[in-house]
């Protein structure tokens, strides 16, 4: 492949990337405008429709043939045409049969290391460690303690976990990366990452691990009601916000034939497993090459998923059990104000990456 071919490929990728950003932003704007138009008309007809119609029968024509409506319809048509253009440009996207279609890569032993970042989780850490350390094929449970002020460390060690102690609170992302790096030193085939708050269970590994014969990483989704314990920390805003952002990622990696190389419904679920050889390919991506800092806390689950996709790794998402957390949340993520703030950070990262 010569320089001209590379230039054309890079230019095409930049055009598609720019078109994706424009489509994503204008979709939100047009959606808001269309909803506002519809709601405004519903309110108008609810309070004044019949009276206005009796006074002036031409009021219907004046509303629905207004300049404002014409601009809305024009904007919708242009967006649909642009979306179809984007879809057509992706008709051959990631269609290499050796990389993006069915391939079976058996795991030798299916041995696992479990990584648990923790901060003041004395109420849940014992049950979580024991749950996973007693699971078949688990050789090691690593708890990365973020300078807890309670008895998290003592309880975790007593339960049988190897504990890495941070001298100060370095944040969730730092703990995840530190634990993942440590897991690569252990002779296992599979790395498991999850929170230590008691929301996830080891039984789900029975359905997650088999998929690793056909993919590189399996991530959980908490979107299914029948697998969710009533009263968990995910509210309406969290569920639909995660779903919207997940579909935004899916469109970013859209291919016309299969509607994307990945199907996602939940960007915030940390429960995931990854082949050791796949983790080795992306582990260095978790640190900013310029600053040496680990990426921000509240973006780690999204960041890891995106790096897997950008690294051409295969992802399968499956439903997992999601229980009420044990003890109070340390990030206040259950609050709508926090969820909105995190959501916008996620949105910006998806668009710019």
Secondary structure by P-SEA (a helix, b strand, c coil): ccaaaaaaaaaaaaaaaaaaaaaaaaaaaaaaaaaaaaaaaaaaaaccaaaaaaaccaaaaaaaacaaaaaaaaaaaaaaaaaaaaaaaacccccccccccbbbbbbccccbbbbbbbccccccaaaaaaaaaacccccbbbbbccccccaaaaaaaaaccbbbbbcccccaaaaaaaaaaaaaaccccbbbbbbcccccccccccccccccccccbbbbbccccccccccccccaaaaaaaaaaaaaaaaaaccccccccccccccccccccccaaaaaacccccccccccccccccaaaaaaaaaaaaabbbbbbbbbbbcccccccccccccaaaaaaaaaaaaaaaaac
